Amino acid sequence: MLEIPESTTLARQLNETVEGKVIKYVEANRSPHKFAWYFGDPGEYDALLGGKKLGLAIARGGMIEVQAEDCRLLFGDGVALKYFDNADKVPNKNQLYIEFTDGTALIATIQMYGGLWAYKEGQNDNPYYIGSCEKPSPLSDEFTYEYFRALYTKALEKKSVKAFLATEQRIPGIGNGVIQDLLYQAEIHPKSKMNTLTEADIEKLYHTTRKVLTEMIEGGGRDTEKDLFGNPGGYITYMSKNSYGEPCIKCGYPIRKENFLGGTVYFCEHCQKDNLMKKAI
């Protein structure tokens, strides 16, 4: 799923690979998918984008925005992008096919759900997109500790740390995937209530968030996700489906998983004790 490490990596790879290419042909909804979301009529994408030159790709939280002259392409969470140096090699099953005049191609496929939006610049008023454009990236100078601390309001006191970090788009591009390693390195259990964290815990969480996201980006994304060429990212996750059941590298306890808030959380019960449990000890 697209989160900050992947959107940043894919935007960089798109700029290195397809920026400046001219679109020859577009076919949207080639393989209909119940949870593939388009902007307007996907049957009009070819007329909208044909002949346009691709410009800069920009990571917008967990989305990727690509300039196409007076139009924009926007790929959301759940979209997998793949580049082919020969359009004849493209598999038939995809939800968006873009062929370029030099015979190369870019396709987008949906894993569970995802947005594949093409529109005239300025037309998209999707609140998630707007929020991703307006809110500061966790790696920007604007994302100060004061800004991060202000996200924790009184209404969130009884919410879990997972809910604070990964819901309501408080920090666009941070979801259930990247928080696993953020919380592991911050030594905080994903089920810990926000009102059990000390000020030192919150400050550590802030610094760890910036540190781990930087490491994930420098690694070319997480090893649980694929890049533009179908290769897994180079950042080896500590807490993910790849490490489940393996010994924790810090203490040797087996890594556990549980369902929580509509997704799976991975954690070390020894290194990430719930703060309420810590107080009881």
Buried (B, 14 or more C-beta within 10 A) or exposed (E): BBBBBBBBBBBBBBBEBBBEBEBBBBBBBBBEBEEBBBBEEBEBBBEBBBEBBBBEBBBBBBBBBBBBEEBBBBBBBBBBBBBBEEBEEBEEEBBBBBBBEEEBBBBBBBEEBBBBBBBEEEEBEBEBBBBBBEBBBBEEEEBEEEBBEEBBEEEBEEBBBBBBBBBEBBBBBBBBBBBBBBBBBBBBBBBBBBEBBEEEBBBBBBEBBBEBBEBBBEBBBBBBBBBBEEEBBBBBBBBBEBBEEEEBEEEEBEBBBEEBBEBBBBBBBEBBBBBEEEEEE
